[in-house]
Amino acid sequence: MIRGEKSAPWRARARATIDPVQLSIIVPTYNEAPNVSELVRRVSAAVDGLDAEIVFVDDSTDDTPDVIEAVAATAPLPVRVIHRAHAAGGLGGAVLEGFAAAESDACLVIDGDLQHPPETIPVLWERFERGDVDLVLASRYAGGGTSGGLADRTRVMVSKASTAITRAMFPVRLRNVSDPMTGFFLLDRRSVDQALLQPRGFKILLEILARRALRVAEVPFDFADRHAGDSKASFRQGLHFISQLAALRFGKMSLFAVIGGLGAVANLAIVWALTQLGVDYIVAAVIGAEATIIGNFLLMERFVFHDMRDQASTGWVRFAKSFSFNNAEALIRIPIMAFMVESWHLSAVVATAITLVVAFVVRFVFHSLVVYAPRKPDAEPSAARRFVDELDRQATSPGEL
């Protein structure tokens, strides 16, 4: 068997044996030497009975590749290491290189720090073996999953917030995915067109899910503490994630921003016009705000979320959700802005800008995840829902004038 090989292949190699490999386990590593031996031991125990291999794709600057080769010499299953001199594409690029080097089409990706427990591999494999999905992911947020391995409450909050924003940006592709940020998943590499992928950092699963519609299943897992070494999470990684997210879904969010900008201009124009006609400025502000909310909704329906309307609630329900939320948001945002001016001594312009930026993100998330959320096909509609649907049908049905 091939062990401890150090190279950078882009094609699967022929094995020295004729036995087929059922599962290739891809482990991207960066300075994870203290974890290698324990990882190989636990993975080997977890896949006992499977013809599996471990492919380390290593971008380390320490002795991790040498440690992998030493562990491979006595490992109970084939272990290879691909050490990359130039870490093109970061962790995502390492995963793609692992896919190319794997000897099985069934490829499982797992981190090298043991925060992804190898004991979950048989659960992923059993679900994948049913043959009705292209990808099975281990989720921290599915039923029974936990995120206890995150260092503190701040990282938990950041993780949940980034997950919510990500799902908001891809509400159709990720409607059945609770944890698109996980790095622990199993897929059939033939279902992924690697030529379309453009890895920019460490969230390769998001890239895979966003580029092509796949049949996805989830299994819960407990995100553990690191076995050894230091976390690789950093502000720079956060910037990579933001740039990746923007590149994948810039179109929808940018249109949302453009419509919001047009609405702001329209709001100012309405207020100016009404005050010129002698209308009280508070009344003018209310009229301008309500007219803008309605106009923005109509434009979003037509240009931003038009591809999601068929799977979402009826038009009247979508309008009610959007109208209610935007009015509630304004009632909350304006006092916060006043507090920032009075207590923090910020200028009104700066305070307004800050609250509008935050409001923009919150509005986008709400509309994507709530207003245009796909209906549950098996759910029995409530009496109120049936009434609204009938009202909508009657209102939109043709009639005589």
N, C-alpha and C positions, 0 to 999 in steps of 0.2 A: 504494500500500500504506500501511497505517496504521503510523506510526512515532512513537516518542517521545511517546506519549499519556500524560497525567498525570491519572488519575482513580481511582475505586474502583468498578468495575462488578461486578455479580453475574450478569450474563447475557452469553453470548457475543455478540460484535458481528458484524455482517455485514462481510465484507471488501470493499475497494474493487475487487478483481478477482474474477473468477468461478472462478479456479483453487482447487480444494480444498486445504486444508492437511492434509498427511499426519501431521505430528508437531508438537505444541506443546511447547516446552521451557520449563519453569517454573523460574525462578531466584529463590529468596527471598534478599534481601540486607539486610545491616545494616552500614553503614560499610565498604563494599568497593570504594570508588572506584579504588584502585590496580590492582584485578584486572579491571575491566570490559572494557577494550580487549583484553587478552590472552584473556579468556574468550570474547568474541564472535568473535575471530579463529580460535581453535581449534575452537569449536563450528561455525562456518561451514565450516571445512575438513572437519570430521568428517561433516557431513550433506550434503556436496556431492552433488547428484543427487536429494535428497529435497526436497519442497516443505515446508519447515519454518519455524517462527517461534520467536522467543525472547520470553518474557514475564517481565520482571523485576517482582517484587512487593517493593517496597522500604520498609523501616521505618527508614531511616537518619536520623541527626542531622547528617550532614556533607553534602558536595556530590555524593554518589553519584548521585542522580536526574539532576542536571545533566550529569554525566559520561556517563551512559547515553544521554541525549538527543543529546549531541554525537557519541558513537560510532554511534548509530543512523543519523545523517545519511549516513554513508558505508558502512554495513554491507551485505554482499552478500545479506542475507536480512532479512525484516521483524523489527524490534525495537521492543517497546513497554515502557513503564514505568508501573506503578501505584504511586504513592507514597501510603502510608497514614499519615494524621496520627495515628491511634490504632491501635497494633499489637495489635489484639484477637487473642488466641489465640497470640501469639508466632509463631515460625517455622511451626508447624503451621497456624495461621490464615492465614498468608501463602500457604502451599501451596494451601489450599482456595480462597482467593480467586483464585489462579492457575488452578485447575481451572475455576472458574466463568467466567473471562474467556477461556479458551483457545478457539481456533477449530477444534481437532481433538479428537476423543474420545480419541485416543492422546496421553497426557500423560506427559512425562518430567520428573522432578524431579532437579535437580543443584545442588550448593552453588556459591556464587559465589567461593570462595577457591581453586579449581583443585586441591583435594585429591582431587576426583573427576575423573579425566582425561577430557576430552571425547572422546578417541580411542576410548573404550569404548562410546560411543553406538551406532555401527553394530552392535556385537556384541549389545547389548540389543535393538536394532530387529530384527535378523535373527531372534533367538529369538522375539520377540513376533509377528513376521509369520507364524510357522507356524500361529497361530490356535488352539492347543490350551491356552493359559493366559490368565488374566486379568491377571497381573502378573509382570513379570520384574525381579528385583532384582540389583544388583551387590554381591557379597559379598567381604568381606575374608578370610573364613574358609573359603570353598569351595576346592576343589582349585586350586592355583595362585595364589590371592589372597594379598595381604600387607597388613599394617597398619603399614608402615614410617613413615607420616606422623604417627603418634602421637608426641607430643613426647618421652616418656621411658618407662622401664620401668614407672613408677607408672601412667601413663595406659594403657599396654598391659594391665597387670594389672586396672585398674578396668574397662576396656572388656570384657575377657574375663569378669570376674566378673559384671558387670551383664548381659552376654549370657546367661550360664549361668542366672542367677536369672530372667531374663525367660522363657527357654525352659522353665524349671521351672514357672513360673506358667501357661503356656499350652502344655502338652506335646502336645496334640492339634492345635491350630491351627498350631503352629510346629514340628511334628515334621520337616518337610522344609525348614525355614528355618534356615540356619546363622548369618545375620547380620540379625536383626530390627531392629537399631539403625541400619542403614545409611540414609543420606539420599539414595541414588542409585538410582532405580528408575523403571520405565516401566509404566504401567497403562492400562487402558480405563476412563475415568472413569464409564462407564455401569454398571460392575460394583460401584461403591461408592455406597452410600446416604449422601450427605453430611449428611443430616438427623440421622443417628445419631452422627456424629462430634462429639466434644467436645474439640477441640485445647487442650492446656494448656501446650505447650512445643515442644520441637524434635524430638520423636520421633513424627512423624505416621505413619510407616509402621507402627509398632507399633499405633497406634490403628486403622489401616485393617485390619490383619491380625487384630486381636483382636475386632473388631466383627462380622466376617462371614467365613465360610469361602470362600476364593478358591483358584483353581488357580494355583499359584506355580511359577516356574522361577528358577534362579539362574545367574549367570555370574560367574566370578572377576574381580577387578580389584585393581590395586595402589594402595592408599591413599597418596597422595603428600604431600610437604611443602606447606605453604601457599606460594602464589606471592608474596604480599605481605600486609602487615597483621598484625594480632594475632588469636590464637585467641579465640573467643567462649565457650569452655568455662569454666565457673566453678562454685563451690560452689552458687550460687543455681540454676544450670541442673541441677545434681545433685539438688537438692531438688525442682525441678519434675518431674524424671524419676521420682523416688520417689513423689511424689504421683500422677502419671499412672499408674504401675504399680499402686499400691494401689487407685486408683479403678477400674481396668480389671478387676483380679482380686482384689478384697478378699475375696470370698465364700469361695473355696477355702482361701486361706491363713488366714483367720480361723477357719474350722472346724478346721483343722489345729492352730491355737494353742489353741482351746477344748479339743480332745481331749487335747492335751499338758498343759494345766492340770488337767483332770480326772484324768489319769494321775498327775500329781504328788501331788494330794490323796489318791488311792487308795493310792499308794505309802506315804505317811506313815501312813495309817490301817492298812495291813497291818503295817507295822513296829511301830507302837504296839500293835496287838492281839497280835502274836506275842510281843513282849517282855513284855507283861502276863501271858502264859501261861508265861513262863519260858524262852522260846527265846533263845539267844545273839543279841546284836544284830547281829553280822556275818551269821549265818545268816538272821536276819529281813530284813536289808537285801537280801541276795541273792534271797530268795524274793519280797520286795516288788518288786524291780526286774524280775525275770523275769515275774512275773504282770502287771505294768504294761505291759511290752513286748508281751506277747501280747494283753492287753485293748486297748491302743492300736491294734494292727494290725487287730483285728476291727472296731473303731469306724471306722478310716480306710477299710477296705474298704466299709463300709456307707454312710458319710456323706460322705467327702471324695473318694475316687477311684473311686466306683462307676461313673462314666461312662467310665472308662478300662480297666476290667477286661477287657472283651471283646477289646480289641486288645493286651493285655499278656500276659505269661507266665501259666502256670497258677497256681492258688491256692497250691499247695505251693511252687512256685518263688518266688512273690512273698513268701510267709511266710519262706522260708529266707533270702532276700536281706535282708528287713527285720530279722529276728531277729539275723542275723549282724552286720549293720551297727550296730544299736543296742548290742549287747554290745561290739563293738570301739570304738564311740564312747565308751562309758562308761569303758573301760579307758584311753583316751587322755585323756578330759576330767578325770577325778579327779586324776591326777598333775599336770596343768596347773594345776588349782585349788590343789593343795597347794603347787606352786612359787610361785604368785602370793601365797599367804599367807606362806610362809616367806621368800621372797626380796624380794618387793615390799612386804611388811608391810601387805597389805590385810586387811580383816576377812574371816572365812570367808563371811559373808553376801554381801558385795560380790563376792568372787571367785566364789562359786557363781552369783550372778546374771549376771555377765559371761559365764561359760562356758555357762550355760544359754541365754542369748540367742544366742550364736554357734552353739551346738549346734542350736537351733531352726531357724535358717536352713539349716545344713548338712543337717539331717535332711529338711527340706522339699525342698531341691534334689535330694538323693539319691533320695528316694522318687518324685519327679516324673520325673526323668531316667533312673533306673535300675530301680527296683522296678516302676514302671508304664510303662516305655518300650514303645512299640508294637513288636510283632514285625515282623521283616522278612518280607514275604510270599513273597519269592523264595528265602529262605535255606533250605537243606536242614538239618533238625534233626539235631543230633548224636545219637550212641547214648545218651549220658547223658540228653539232653533227651527222647528217645523213651521211655526207661525211666521217667522221672519223669512224663511225660504219661500213660503207661499205668497207672502206680501211682495217679495222681490219678483217672483214669477208673474204675478198679476200686473205689477208696475211695468214690467218690461215686455209683456205680451202685446202683439199687434191689436189695434182696435180701430174703430171708425172715428173720424173727426166730424 
